[in-house]
Amino acid sequence: MEIIALPVLVFIVLFFIKGVIIVQQGEAVVVERLGRYNRVLRSGMHFIIPIIENLRSIMWKKTVSSAGGITRSVSVEQTRIDVRESVYDFPRQNVITKDNASISINALLYFQVMDPKSVAYEIQNLPEAIEKLTQTTLRNVVGEMDLDETFASRDNINAKLRLILDEASSKWGVKVNRVELQDIIPPENIQTAMEKQMKAERDKRAAILEAEGKKQSAILNAEGDKEAQINRAEGERRAAILIAEGQAEARAKQAEGEAAAIAKITEAFGSNVSADKYLIAIKYLETLKQMVEGENNKVVYLPFEATGVLSSLDGIKQLLETKK
């Protein structure tokens, strides 16, 4: 009995070990019963029936690094499916643009397994299939663009790739979240030509900005000169108006004074002496005074009508004596 009981006990232990399946968080396991799909196990502890039920194994492409730092891709067989969001770094590949320019592109793909059953039964090697699909799709998308458009439309390329890959891989139970182009490297000769073109474009923009600055400066200087001339002319006009008004007012005051003086003279002498002759005599005397002033004036010039003035003065003298 003991000899029979020992194998039975070993069988029970092995049966229990083989029947207990612990699934980690973020993983999924596909269970087959007698070779047919049965169920999907999520995170936690589960029990299966050994021999009758077994775990479905799948091929999964991975990138490994050797001791010398060289990376290579290998395909391994595994029963655990990672349902977390995964990133796949595709190797650099050469693509040809619409204008026959060869460029090297490196892409990143972010995807997540949504249906482990489809991953196990609809595709043999999911990472490799996504890689090949991305490479062919990238060639098609870039092949419809010119070289300059490829550099300027990186976001459009990413959006097109994500849309096409997500639609094509949906039957595999995968959701493509985003695609990112890391590097777009043209050949050396094209890169040199592009650098020269960029330098010429920068020089052109600098020359345009400098010319625009000089133009604006000349416009501002001309406007400043114009404004200054207008202000100067306006000031001179106002000064001339004030001077003319002052002179007119002074002449008016002078004329009023002379009129008052004539009235006084006329009132004082009556009709015996003409007031205009009196004023003319006064003006002659003032002029003679100015002529004889100074050290170098030795000759005195008498006007032709001086006798008339003197006679007027003699008449005024007689009138004054008569008044007295």
C-alpha positions as CSV (number, residue, x, y, z in Angstrom):
1,M,0.0,0.0,0.0
2,E,2.8,2.4,0.9
3,I,4.4,1.7,-2.5
4,I,1.2,2.6,-4.3
5,A,0.4,5.6,-2.1
6,L,3.7,7.3,-2.8
7,P,3.2,7.6,-6.6
8,V,-0.3,8.7,-6.0
9,L,0.9,11.4,-3.7
10,V,3.6,12.5,-6.2
11,F,0.9,12.6,-8.9
12,I,-1.3,14.7,-6.7
13,V,1.5,17.1,-5.9
14,L,2.5,17.5,-9.6
15,F,-1.2,17.8,-10.6
16,F,-1.6,20.6,-8.1
17,I,1.6,22.3,-9.2
18,K,0.7,22.1,-12.8
19,G,-2.9,23.1,-12.2
20,V,-2.2,26.3,-10.3
21,I,-1.4,29.3,-12.5
22,I,-0.5,32.7,-11.1
23,V,-0.8,35.6,-13.6
24,Q,1.0,38.8,-12.8
25,Q,-0.6,42.2,-13.0
26,G,-0.4,43.6,-16.6
27,E,-0.3,40.1,-18.1
28,A,-2.8,37.7,-19.7
29,V,-2.7,34.0,-20.4
30,V,-4.7,32.1,-23.1
31,V,-6.0,28.6,-21.9
32,E,-6.8,25.8,-24.4
33,R,-8.8,22.7,-23.6
34,L,-8.0,19.7,-25.7
35,G,-6.3,22.0,-28.3
36,R,-9.2,24.5,-28.6
37,Y,-9.5,28.0,-27.1
38,N,-11.2,27.9,-23.7
39,R,-10.7,31.2,-21.8
40,V,-8.3,34.0,-21.0
41,L,-6.8,34.3,-17.6
42,R,-6.2,37.8,-16.2
43,S,-4.1,38.8,-13.1
44,G,-4.5,36.6,-10.0
45,M,-4.4,32.9,-9.1
46,H,-6.2,30.4,-11.3
47,F,-6.6,26.6,-11.6
48,I,-6.5,24.5,-14.8
49,I,-6.9,20.8,-15.4
50,P,-3.4,19.4,-16.3
51,I,-3.2,17.3,-19.4
52,I,-6.6,18.3,-20.5
53,E,-5.9,22.1,-20.4
54,N,-2.7,23.8,-21.3
55,L,-1.4,27.4,-21.8
56,R,-1.2,28.6,-25.4
57,S,2.3,29.6,-26.4
58,I,3.0,32.5,-28.8
59,M,6.1,33.8,-30.7
60,W,7.3,37.2,-29.6
61,K,10.1,39.2,-31.2
62,K,12.5,40.9,-28.7
63,T,15.6,43.0,-28.8
64,V,18.5,41.7,-26.8
65,S,22.0,43.1,-26.1
66,S,25.1,41.0,-26.2
67,A,28.2,41.4,-24.1
68,G,29.9,43.7,-26.7
69,G,27.0,46.1,-26.6
70,I,25.6,44.9,-30.0
71,T,21.8,44.7,-30.1
72,R,20.0,42.0,-32.1
73,S,16.4,40.8,-32.5
74,V,15.4,37.3,-31.5
75,S,12.0,35.5,-31.5
76,V,11.2,33.6,-28.3
77,E,8.3,31.4,-27.4
78,Q,6.3,32.4,-24.4
79,T,2.9,31.9,-22.8
80,R,2.5,35.3,-21.1
81,I,1.1,38.2,-23.1
82,D,2.0,41.7,-21.9
83,V,-1.2,43.8,-22.0
84,R,0.6,47.0,-20.9
85,E,1.4,49.8,-23.4
86,S,4.6,48.8,-25.2
87,V,7.1,50.8,-27.2
88,Y,8.8,49.3,-30.1
89,D,11.9,51.0,-31.6
90,F,12.2,50.1,-35.2
91,P,15.6,49.9,-36.9
92,R,16.6,52.7,-39.2
93,Q,15.4,52.2,-42.7
94,N,15.9,54.1,-46.1
95,V,12.9,55.4,-47.9
96,I,12.6,57.4,-51.1
97,T,10.6,60.6,-51.4
98,K,8.4,61.7,-54.3
99,D,11.3,63.7,-55.8
100,N,13.6,60.6,-55.7
101,A,15.6,61.7,-52.6
102,S,16.7,58.8,-50.3
103,I,16.4,59.6,-46.6
104,S,16.9,57.5,-43.5
105,I,14.1,57.4,-40.9
106,N,14.0,56.0,-37.4
107,A,10.5,55.5,-35.9
108,L,9.0,54.6,-32.5
109,L,5.6,52.8,-32.1
110,Y,3.5,52.7,-29.0
111,F,0.9,50.0,-29.0
112,Q,-1.2,48.0,-26.4
113,V,-2.7,44.6,-26.5
114,M,-6.5,44.8,-26.1
115,D,-7.6,41.2,-27.0
116,P,-5.1,38.5,-26.0
117,K,-7.2,35.9,-27.9
118,S,-6.7,37.7,-31.2
119,V,-3.0,38.1,-30.5
120,A,-2.7,34.3,-29.9
121,Y,-4.8,33.2,-32.9
122,E,-4.9,36.0,-35.5
123,I,-1.2,36.6,-35.9
124,Q,1.9,34.5,-35.5
125,N,4.4,37.1,-34.2
126,L,2.8,40.4,-33.3
127,P,5.9,42.6,-32.9
128,E,7.5,41.4,-36.2
129,A,4.2,41.9,-38.0
130,I,3.8,45.4,-36.6
131,E,7.4,46.2,-37.6
132,K,6.9,45.0,-41.2
133,L,3.6,46.8,-41.5
134,T,5.1,50.0,-40.2
135,Q,8.0,49.8,-42.6
136,T,5.8,49.3,-45.7
137,T,3.3,52.0,-44.5
138,L,6.1,54.5,-43.9
139,R,7.5,53.9,-47.4
140,N,4.1,54.5,-48.9
141,V,3.4,57.7,-46.9
142,V,6.8,59.3,-47.4
143,G,6.8,58.3,-51.1
144,E,3.8,60.6,-51.6
145,M,5.7,63.6,-50.3
146,D,8.6,65.8,-51.5
147,L,11.8,66.1,-49.5
148,D,11.0,69.5,-48.1
149,E,7.4,68.4,-47.3
150,T,8.8,65.4,-45.4
151,F,10.7,67.6,-43.1
152,A,7.9,70.1,-42.6
153,S,5.1,67.5,-42.2
154,R,6.4,65.3,-39.5
155,D,3.2,65.6,-37.5
156,N,1.1,64.7,-40.5
157,I,3.3,61.6,-41.2
158,N,2.9,60.5,-37.6
159,A,-0.9,61.0,-37.8
160,K,-1.2,59.1,-41.1
161,L,1.0,56.2,-39.8
162,R,-1.0,55.9,-36.6
163,L,-4.3,55.9,-38.4
164,I,-3.3,53.3,-41.0
165,L,-1.5,51.0,-38.5
166,D,-4.4,51.2,-36.0
167,E,-6.9,50.2,-38.7
168,A,-4.7,47.4,-40.1
169,S,-3.8,45.9,-36.7
170,S,-7.2,46.1,-35.1
171,K,-8.0,42.5,-36.1
172,W,-4.9,41.4,-34.3
173,G,-6.4,42.7,-31.0
174,V,-3.9,45.6,-30.8
175,K,-4.5,49.4,-30.3
176,V,-1.8,51.6,-31.9
177,N,-1.7,54.7,-29.7
178,R,0.9,56.9,-31.4
179,V,3.8,56.8,-33.8
180,E,6.8,59.1,-33.5
181,L,9.5,59.7,-36.1
182,Q,12.8,60.1,-34.2
183,D,15.2,61.1,-37.0
184,I,14.9,62.0,-40.6
185,I,18.4,62.0,-42.0
186,P,19.1,62.9,-45.7
187,P,22.2,61.9,-47.6
188,E,25.4,64.0,-47.0
189,N,25.2,65.8,-50.4
190,I,21.6,66.8,-49.8
191,Q,22.3,67.8,-46.3
192,T,25.1,70.1,-47.4
193,A,22.8,71.6,-50.1
194,M,20.1,72.1,-47.4
195,E,22.6,73.8,-45.1
196,K,23.6,76.2,-47.9
197,Q,20.0,76.9,-48.7
198,M,19.2,77.6,-45.0
199,K,22.2,79.9,-44.8
200,A,21.1,81.8,-47.9
201,E,17.6,82.0,-46.6
202,R,18.9,83.4,-43.3
203,D,21.1,85.9,-45.1
204,K,18.1,86.9,-47.2
205,R,15.9,87.4,-44.2
206,A,18.7,89.4,-42.4
207,A,19.1,91.7,-45.5
208,I,15.3,92.2,-45.7
209,L,15.1,93.0,-42.0
210,E,18.1,95.4,-42.3
211,A,16.6,97.1,-45.4
212,E,13.2,97.3,-43.6
213,G,14.9,98.9,-40.6
214,K,16.6,101.5,-42.7
215,K,13.4,102.2,-44.5
216,Q,11.5,102.7,-41.3
217,S,14.4,104.8,-39.9
218,A,14.4,107.1,-43.0
219,I,10.6,107.4,-42.8
220,L,10.7,108.3,-39.2
221,N,13.6,110.8,-39.8
222,A,11.7,112.4,-42.7
223,E,8.5,112.6,-40.6
224,G,10.6,114.2,-37.8
225,D,12.1,116.7,-40.1
226,K,8.7,117.5,-41.6
227,E,7.2,117.9,-38.1
228,A,10.1,120.1,-37.0
229,Q,9.8,122.3,-40.1
230,I,6.1,122.6,-39.6
231,N,6.6,123.6,-36.0
232,R,9.4,126.0,-36.9
233,A,7.3,127.6,-39.6
234,E,4.3,127.8,-37.3
235,G,6.5,129.5,-34.6
236,E,7.9,131.9,-37.1
237,R,4.4,132.7,-38.4
238,R,3.1,133.3,-34.9
239,A,6.2,135.4,-34.0
240,A,5.7,137.5,-37.2
241,I,2.0,138.0,-36.4
242,L,2.8,139.1,-32.9
243,I,5.6,141.4,-34.1
244,A,3.2,142.9,-36.7
245,E,0.5,143.3,-34.2
246,G,2.9,144.9,-31.8
247,Q,4.2,147.3,-34.4
248,A,0.6,148.2,-35.5
249,E,-0.4,148.8,-32.0
250,A,2.7,150.9,-31.4
251,R,2.0,152.9,-34.6
252,A,-1.6,153.4,-33.5
253,K,-0.4,154.6,-30.1
254,Q,2.1,156.9,-31.7
255,A,-0.5,158.3,-34.1
256,E,-2.8,158.9,-31.2
257,G,0.0,160.7,-29.4
258,E,0.8,162.8,-32.4
259,A,-2.9,163.6,-33.0
260,A,-3.2,164.7,-29.4
261,A,0.0,166.8,-29.8
262,I,-1.4,168.5,-32.9
263,A,-4.6,169.2,-31.1
264,K,-2.7,170.7,-28.2
265,I,-0.6,172.8,-30.6
266,T,-3.6,174.0,-32.5
267,E,-5.4,174.9,-29.3
268,A,-2.4,176.8,-28.0
269,F,-1.5,178.8,-31.1
270,G,-4.8,179.1,-32.7
271,S,-4.9,179.8,-36.4
272,N,-1.7,181.9,-36.6
273,V,0.6,178.9,-37.0
274,S,0.0,175.8,-39.0
275,A,0.4,172.7,-36.9
276,D,1.9,170.7,-39.7
277,K,4.6,173.2,-40.2
278,Y,5.4,173.0,-36.6
279,L,5.7,169.2,-36.7
280,I,7.9,169.4,-39.8
281,A,10.2,171.8,-38.1
282,I,10.5,169.5,-35.1
283,K,11.4,166.5,-37.3
284,Y,14.1,168.6,-39.1
285,L,15.6,169.6,-35.9
286,E,15.8,166.0,-34.7
287,T,17.3,164.9,-38.0
288,L,20.0,167.7,-37.8
289,K,20.8,166.6,-34.2
290,Q,21.5,163.0,-35.4
291,M,23.6,164.3,-38.3
292,V,26.0,166.3,-36.1
293,E,26.5,163.7,-33.4
294,G,29.8,161.8,-33.4
295,E,33.4,162.8,-33.2
296,N,34.2,162.5,-37.0
297,N,31.2,164.8,-38.2
298,K,32.9,168.1,-39.2
299,V,30.5,169.3,-41.9
300,V,26.9,170.2,-41.2
301,Y,24.5,169.9,-44.2
302,L,21.4,172.0,-44.2
303,P,18.5,170.8,-46.1
304,F,17.2,172.8,-49.0
305,E,14.0,173.8,-47.1
306,A,15.9,174.8,-44.0
307,T,15.0,178.5,-44.5
308,G,11.4,177.6,-44.4
309,V,11.9,175.7,-41.2
310,L,13.7,178.6,-39.7
311,S,11.0,181.0,-40.7
312,S,8.5,178.7,-39.1
313,L,10.5,178.6,-35.9
314,D,10.8,182.5,-36.0
315,G,7.1,182.7,-36.4
316,I,6.5,180.4,-33.5
317,K,8.9,182.5,-31.4
318,Q,7.0,185.6,-32.2
319,L,3.7,184.0,-31.3
320,L,5.1,182.8,-28.0
321,E,6.3,186.3,-27.3
322,T,2.8,187.6,-28.2
323,K,1.3,185.0,-25.8
324,K,3.5,186.2,-23.0
